[in-house]
C-alpha cells in the first residue's frame, strides 16, 4: 500500500535561501519551494552553517535582490 501512495506523491523540489541582516551577513537559512515573502532572502546553492554571521561568498549568491512573484 505504501508503494502505491508513494507513486502518486508529487516530488517536492526544495530551493535554499539565506536571510541577510542590514550589514549583509547571513543570519538564517530556509529550504522551501518559493522565496520567503518577508525579509532580505537570497537564493543559495546549498546550506552551509559556516556562513552564519558571515557575508556570503560571491559565487554562492544566485538570486540576490531578485524576487519571483
C-alpha positions in Angstrom: 0.0 0.0 0.0 2.8 2.4 0.8 4.3 1.8 -2.6 1.0 2.8 -4.3 0.8 6.0 -2.2 4.4 7.0 -2.9 3.9 6.6 -6.6 1.3 9.3 -6.7 3.1 11.8 -4.4 4.5 14.8 -6.1 8.3 15.2 -5.7 8.9 18.5 -4.0 11.9 20.4 -5.3 13.3 22.5 -2.4 15.3 25.6 -3.0 17.7 27.0 -0.4 17.6 30.6 0.9 19.8 32.6 3.3 18.4 35.6 5.3 20.7 38.6 5.4 20.9 41.3 8.0 21.4 45.0 7.3 25.2 44.5 7.0 24.8 41.6 4.5 25.7 38.9 7.0 23.8 35.5 6.9 21.6 35.1 10.0 19.3 32.2 9.0 18.6 29.5 6.4 15.4 28.2 4.9 14.7 25.4 2.4 11.3 25.7 0.7 9.6 25.7 -2.7 9.2 29.5 -3.1 11.3 32.5 -1.9 10.0 33.7 1.5 8.0 36.9 1.3 9.4 38.8 4.3 13.0 39.7 4.9 16.1 40.0 2.7 16.3 36.4 1.5 18.7 35.4 -1.3 18.9 32.1 -3.0 22.0 30.0 -2.5 23.2 26.7 -3.9 23.3 24.9 -0.6 23.0 25.5 3.2 26.4 25.9 4.8 26.4 26.6 8.6 29.9 28.1 8.3 28.2 31.1 6.6 26.3 32.1 9.8 27.3 35.6 11.0 29.4 35.9 7.8 28.9 37.6 4.5 28.1 35.1 1.7 30.8 34.2 -0.7 30.1 35.9 -4.1 29.6 32.7 -6.2 27.0 31.4 -3.7 24.6 34.3 -4.2 22.4 33.0 -7.1 19.4 35.3 -6.9 20.5 38.3 -4.9 17.8 41.0 -4.9 15.6 39.2 -7.4 12.2 38.0 -6.3 9.8 35.7 -8.2 6.2 36.6 -7.8 
